């Protein structure tokens, strides 16, 4: 019974994060409707779908403190980055193939070069910050500034005059009671209903969705903590058995996959609509956001109040090893993307195998 409680909590939180992120995505997509193709995926879509990683990292640091909390947050971000770079493009290809839309997807090489180079630079920066144990407010600020430069560059290069291709989808459940829709986590139907989206109700929808994402991430962190412990208590039940795993291992596999659900769903939706640039730039842009902002902001805020994060040798070694493997996998993913004109089933399978190899590496070398 011990491990089933946190597993059930993880499944429930994943579902709530996914449903809540739908509302967040609708609102953020409306607010960013005038952004060009590729820029929207790498910014608005990436940020909206990466809120779980940011909030999970914040809660890991708040509740587990210092090195253990950082290792949980870093594990979530690194694992999510691998998931995004390999699972999301692969699933996007499989989705368009399954629905008979296309056998391959074609992506702008400019988008791939732009986002891949920015991602590699952000990974190198994080590796150097951890290697030189520069986990202070300044280290966090450096990561945030890198993301700011990346966003500024995209907006600077974006065409000055573009037409909005935003398409407001009809909500099939608007005839239902709004309370029922809210309980079903259909925030779009319960808040917007038959009304048209505007700036005010989009912002309100954004806030409500963010609150539920935050609560789910808080519970997700608690579930991961319980799963990793040898023994834990829950709602009056004592001496329940966990897996006795380091929180970093639990985070890099379980929390990372749970928080990457919104990215996956969003990219598959974009791919089915034919927005292939947004589908892939969402995955790559999410990784840049995760590394630079979802880690940078919590590091900055935490170290301002509590001082620099001091890592023990084991945590330091794990963090560096995982980030170096992530860097190598990112390079291979980049080469897969730029080889040929399209991404087809064969490349999708290679990406899935690479992700399986990463999980095997975590279990074999870090348990």
N, C-alpha and C positions, 0 to 999 in steps of 0.2 A: 504493500500500500504506500510505502514511503515515497518512492520515486513517481508514483502516479499522480499525486497531488500537484507537484510543480509542473509535471508534463501537461496536466489538464489546464493549469493556469496559463502555461505558455501557449497552448492551442487557443484558449479563449482570448488572451491578449492579442494574439496574432490576428484573429478574426476582427476584434474591435479596432485594432490599428488599421487594418485593411478597409473596413467600412467607414471609419472616421476619415481616413485619407481620401476617400472618394469625394466627400464634401469639401475637404481642403483643396483638392485638385480642381474641382469645378470652380470654386471661388477664385483661386489663384490664376487659373486659366483665363477667367473673365477679366481679371485685373491686368493680366499681361497679354491681352488679346491682340495688341498692336505690335508685338514683337515679331521679328522675322523668323522664318523656319530655321531651326538649328539653334538660334539664340534662345528662343522660348524653352526648348527642351533642356538646354544646358543651364538655364537659370531658374525660371519659374517652376518648370516641372521638376527639376533636380532638387530645388530647395523644398518644395512642397512634399515630395516623396521621401526626403531625407530628414524630415522633422523627427521621426522615431529615433534615428541614430543620434541626433543631437541631444534629445531629451534623455535617452538611455545613458549616454555618456555623462551627462550632468548628474543624473541620479546615482550612477555608479560612484562618482567622485564624492557626492554628498554623503551617501550612506556607508560606503566602505572605506572612504578616506584614503588619502595619500597614494602609496604605490599600488596597493591592492585595487583601489578604486580606479586608478589610472589604467592598470592592466586590463580591467574589465571593459573600460571604455575603449581602450586601444584595440582590444580583441574584437569588440563589436564592430568598430570602424574597419579594421583590416579584413575581418571575415566578410563583412558586407561589401567591401571593395572587390574582393575576389568573386563573390557571388554576383555582383552587378556586372563585372567585366566579362564573365563567362556564361552564367546562367541566363541573364536577361537577353543578350543578343541571340543565344541559342534558342531560347523559348520564343523569341520574336519570329525567327525563321520558321520554327516548327509550327507556330500558330498560323502564319500566312499560308504555309503548305497544307496544313490540316483543313483549313477552311476553303481551300481551292482558290485562294486569291493570287498566289504566285509561288513558284518553286524557289525563288531567290529574292533577296532584298538588295537594293543598290543604295549606297550611301555616298554623300559628297566627300571626296578625299580631303577637301579643305577643312571640313568639320572634324574628320578623323585626325588629321595632323594637328589642328588647333587644340583639340581636347586631350589628345594623347600626350603631346609635349607638355601641356600645362599639368597634366596628371603626374607625369614622370618627374617634373621639377618639384612639385609639391611632395612627392614621396621622398626624393633626395633630401629636401629640406627637413622633413620629419625624421629621417634616419640620422642626419647630422645633429639635430636637436637632442635626440635620445642618446646617441653615441657620446656626445660631449656633456651629457647630463645637464642640458640647458632648459630644464622643465621649470621655468620661472614665468613671471608675467611677460617678460620680454620675448621668451620663446613662443608663448601663445599669441602675442601681438604680431610677431613675424609671420606666423601662419595665417592670421586674419588678413594682414596686409597683402599677402600673396593672393588670397582669394579676391580681395578688392581690386588688385591689378588685373586679374583674369576677367572679372566682370566688366571693368572699365574698358578693357581692350575689345571685348565683344560688342559693347554698346557703341564704341567709337567706330568699329568696322561695320556696324549694321547700316543698311541703306537708310537714308534720311526720310524716304517716302515709301511706305509699304501699305498694302491693303490688308485689313484684318480678315483672317479666314476662320474666325471663331464661329462655331456653330453650336448654339444652345440646344442641348438635347431635351426632348420631352421626357417628363417623369411619368412613368407608367402608374405610379401609386398615388397620384395627387387626389384621386377621388376618395381615398381612404381617410380616416380620422387622423389628424396631425399628430395626436398623442401616440397612436399606434405606429405611425411612421417613425416617430422619434424613438420609440422603444425598439424598433427594428434597426435603429442606427441609420435610417435614411434621412439624414439631416437636410439634404437638398429638398426632398418632398415636404418635410415637416416645417421648414423655415421659409422656403421660397414658394412652394405650392404652385398655384396657377399664375403667380406674378412673374414678371420678367426680371432678369437679373439687372441690378444696378450697383453702383459703387457701395452704397450703404448696406444693402442686404448681403452683398458679397463679403464685405468685411465682417459682418455679424456671423455669417456662415463660417468664415475662416476662423474666427475666435472660438466658436462652439466646437468645431471639429478639433482645433488645437487642444482644447481642454480635455477632450476625451482621449486624444492621442497621448497627452501627457500622463493622464491617470493610468492608461494602459501600460505605458513605458515604465512607470513607477512599479506597477505590479509585476511586470516582466523582470525587472531587476531583482525584486524579491524572490520570484520563482527561480531565477538562475542561481541566486545565492543559496536557496534551499537545496536545489538539485546538486550543487557542488559540494555541500557539506557532508561530512560523515554521518552526523546526526543533527536533527533540527526539531523544533516544536512548531505546531500550527493549530490555531484555534482550540487550544486546550489539549491537543494531542501531543504527547511527549515522546522523546526517543525514537522519532521517525527516521528511517535510514535513507540517506542520499547516496550519491555515487562516489563521494570522496574524491572530487576532482578539483584542480585549481580553477579559480573563477575565470582566469584568462582562457582556459580551454573551453569552458562552458560558453563563454561570451563569443569566442571566435567561430563557434559552430552553431549553437542554439540561438543566442540573442541576435547574431548577425543575420541568420536566415529569417527570423521573425520580423526584424525591422526592415528587411529588404522586400517584404511582400508588396508594399505600395509601389515601389520602383518597378517590380515585375509586372504587376497588373497594368500600370500606366503605360509602360513601353509596349506591352502586347496590344493595348487599345490603339496606341499610335500606329503600330505596325499594321493592324487590321484596317485602319483608315488610309493606309498608304503613306503616312508621315514617317518614313524610315529614318530620315535625319534626326527627327525629334526622338524616335524610339531609342536610337543608339546614343545620341548626345545626352539624353536623360541619364543613361547608365554611367557614361563617362563623367558627365557633369556632377552627378550625385557623388561619385568618388572624390572629385576635387573638393566639393562642398564638405564631405565627411572628414577628409584629412585636414583641410585648412580651417574650416569653421566649426564643424561638430567636435573636433578635438581642440582647436585653437581657442575658442570662446570659453569652454569649461576650464582649460588650463589657465587662461588669463584671469578669470574670475576667482577660481579656487586659490591660486597662488597670491593674489592680491590680499586675501584675507588670512590665509594659513601659511604663506611662505612657500619656497620651492618644494617640488615633489622629489623625494629621495627614493631611488629605486634600489632594491637589493640585487645582488649579482644574478640570481635566478630569473627575476622578473626582467632585468635589463637584457639578459641573454635571449629570453623568449621573445621580447619585443623586437629586438634587432633581427633575430632570425626570421620571424614572421614577415617583417617589413621588407627584408632582402628578398625573400621568396616572392612576396607580392610584387616587388619591382621587376623581378625576372619574368613572372607570369604576365605582367602588364606589357613588357617588351614583346613577348611571344604573341600576345593578343593583338598588339599593334601591327605586327608583321602579318598576322592572319587577315586583319582588316584591309591592309593595303595591297595584299597579293591578289591580283585579279580585280575584276570590276564589280563583282557581287559577292554576297555571303549566302551560301547554299547549305544543303543538308550535311554534306561532308564536313564543312567547316564548323557547323553547329555541333556535330558529334565530337569533333576534336576539342571544342571548348568545354563540352560536358565532361570529357575524359580528363581534361586539365583540372577541372574543379574537383573531380573525384580523387585525383592524385594529390591535390592540396589537402583534402580532408585526411587522406591516408598518411600524408607527411606529418600532420598534427598529431595523429594517434601514435604513429610509430616512434617519432623522435621526441615527443614532449609529454608522454605519459610515463 
